[in-house]
């Protein structure tokens, strides 16, 4: 059963709150939860019952640079490609469902990091996909609302995820 908070638009964090103990603990908790999920690439605050405009990205998403921003506070897409494609998608909040969602092929996000520094990040591929999926979460939208060919994963697919094979 889905938590009602997943359907609510989240609250913007005041910039002065970002370095507070409570927000820093929330970021640490989110990173810890995400690290326990074999198939998770990012996690939005509403997924752990917090109504803040915040998401974190798993470090393995960034294969090249270790200095990438993993924390996105008050993110907003400021630019996107006109080109879209249907991409395979699932979600930790809609366990064991998958489908294809139409997403922009590239996206640029403006956000704050965990220190309150504003940054702009442009991405294509998986990271652009993550930006759009997670910002949807912050607006109370789930991928199942947009997905085509939505289906339950097979037991074999679930076992592969649980065993870290995917």
N, C-alpha and C positions, 0 to 999 in steps of 0.2 A: 504494500500500500504506500502510495506517495505521500510525503509530508506536505501539508498545505503551504508551507513557506516556499516550496518550489514553484508555486504559481503566483507569487507576489513579486512586484518590482522592489528591488533592494534599495536601501538608503545609501546615499553618497556619504563617504567618510570625510569629516572635516580634516583638512591638512594638518592641523595642530594635534589631532588624535593619533596620527599614524605612528609616531614613536612612543605612544603610551604603552604601558605594560600589557594592557588588555588586548590591544591590536597586535602587538608583537607576539603575544601568546597564541592568539588566533592564527597568525601566520605559521608559527611553529607547529601548532596542532594540525593545520591543514596539510603541511608538508609531510608530517608524520603519517597521517591517514593515507595520503596519496602514495607514499613509499610502500605501503602494505598491499597495494593493489597491482597484481601482475599485468592487468590490462588497462590501467589508468594512465592517461597522459596529462591530465589537468584536473583541477578540482575547484569549484566555485563555492563561496561561503554558504549559500543557501543549502548546499548539499550536506552540510554539517549543522544545519538549523540556525545559521547566523544571517541576518538580513543586512549585509554590507556589500558594497560594490567592490568586490575583491575576488581574484582568482590566482591560483598558483599553477605553474607548469613544471612537470617532471624534468629533472636535469638531463635525462637521456635523450630528450627531444632535440637537444642542441649537441650535434655530433662534433662540431668544429671548435666552438669557442666556449670556454668555461666561464667567461665573464658575462654571459647573457643574463638578461633580466628574467628571473623566475617568478617574481611577484608583480602583479598588475592591480593597482588600486585606482578606483574610479576610471576604469578604462572606457574609451569610446573610439569607435572606428571613425577616422577622419578622412579616409580615402579607401576606395576599393576598385578593383578592376571591373570592367563592364562584362568581361567573360565569366561565365559560370560553368559548373559541371556538377553532376550528381556524384557524390562521394559516399563511400561506405562509412557508416557511423553507428556507434553504440554509446551507452552512457552508464556510469556507475549508479545513477539514480533510477534507471529503468533496466535493471539487471536482466541480462540474457535476452535482450531484444536487439535486433539490428535492422538497418534499412538504409536506403539511399536518400541523402538530403542535398538539395541544390544549394551550393555555396559559391561565393566569389572565389576565383582562383588566386587572387592576391588581396591583401588588406593591410592597411596602415593603422596602427593604434597609438593613441596618445594616452598615457597613464602616469601614475606615480609609483616609484619603487618603495621598498620597505623603510627607506630613510626619508621619504618625503620629497625626493627629487623627481621632477617631471622629466619624462623621456618620450621619445617617439620611436616606434619600431615598425618597420615594414617587413612583410613576410609573404611567402607563397607556399604552396604545398601544405604539409601537415600543420605548420604553425599558423598559417592563415586560417585554416580549417578550425583549429583550436580557438583562435580569437573569436570567431563567429559563434561557435558552439557555446563557449563560456559566457560571452556577453548576452546571448539568448537566455542562459540561466539567470543572469542578473536582472533580466527583464521579465522573468516568470514564464519563459517559453522553454519547452522541452523538445528534444529532437523528434520525439514521436508525433508532435504536432505538425511537423513538416515532412516527415519521412514518407517515401514511396517504397513499395515492396517490403513493408514492415513485417518482420517474422520473428518467431522465437528461435534462438540458437538450438542446434541439435545437442544431444548429450555429449557427443564426440567433440564438438566445438567447445562446449563448456569445460570438459575435462582438459582440453589443450590449454585453455586459459588458466585453469586452476593449477596445472602443472608447469606453468611458465613457458609453454611452448609457442605462445603467440605474442 
